[in-house]
């Protein structure tokens, strides 16, 4: 009975920590999503953040759970964890979450637009390397995720530059009223980005919570 009570307390603590990570991710990364529409005056800061919050909330209900599967099963080999070392196994999840939360808070305080995904994946891999060594890391899946984390800014830079050049060329002789059209388009793009960001990042937290409950024996493998 005592063991079951401790497992329940651990489960509540880890779920709460994961939700706090999601909260820190929200106030950290939501600013990135609405930065352009606020800077250009398309929306006021309060309205932009309200719209982004609604879109972030709706996003997870519109898309699948592929990201959650990757975070929960594709980076760390939880099936190889020793059932007799549940304390160590759940400690690495806690360490990964605390590391990611700390980095979110530090970069938020410094005003740096850092990715919460980088912090979470790095925290997971780093904690597992210390606790179990490299054998428990699914390197194929981990490198696949890391490669996209590295490529994303590069792809964004290329496509952003390309779209900007096309936009300049098409609107070079447009009347001043075209700015109203661009303001509306910015709002639509911000909503789309909020929906995808909400879905993607909510699934990361879902994956962490599911992995933790599997380690604690609450869920089957």
Buried (B, 14 or more C-beta within 10 A) or exposed (E): EEEEEEBEEBBEEBBEBBBBBBEBBBEBBBBBBBEBBBEEEBBEEEBBBEBBBBBBBBBBEEBEBEBBBBBBBBBBBBEEBEEEEBEEBBBBBBBBBBBBBEBBEEBBEEEEEBBBBBBBBBBBBBBBBEBBEEEBBBEEBBEEBBEEEEEEEEEEEEEEEEEEEEEEEEEEEEEEEEEEEBBEEBBEEBBEBBBBBBBBBBBBBBBBBBBBBBBBBEEEE
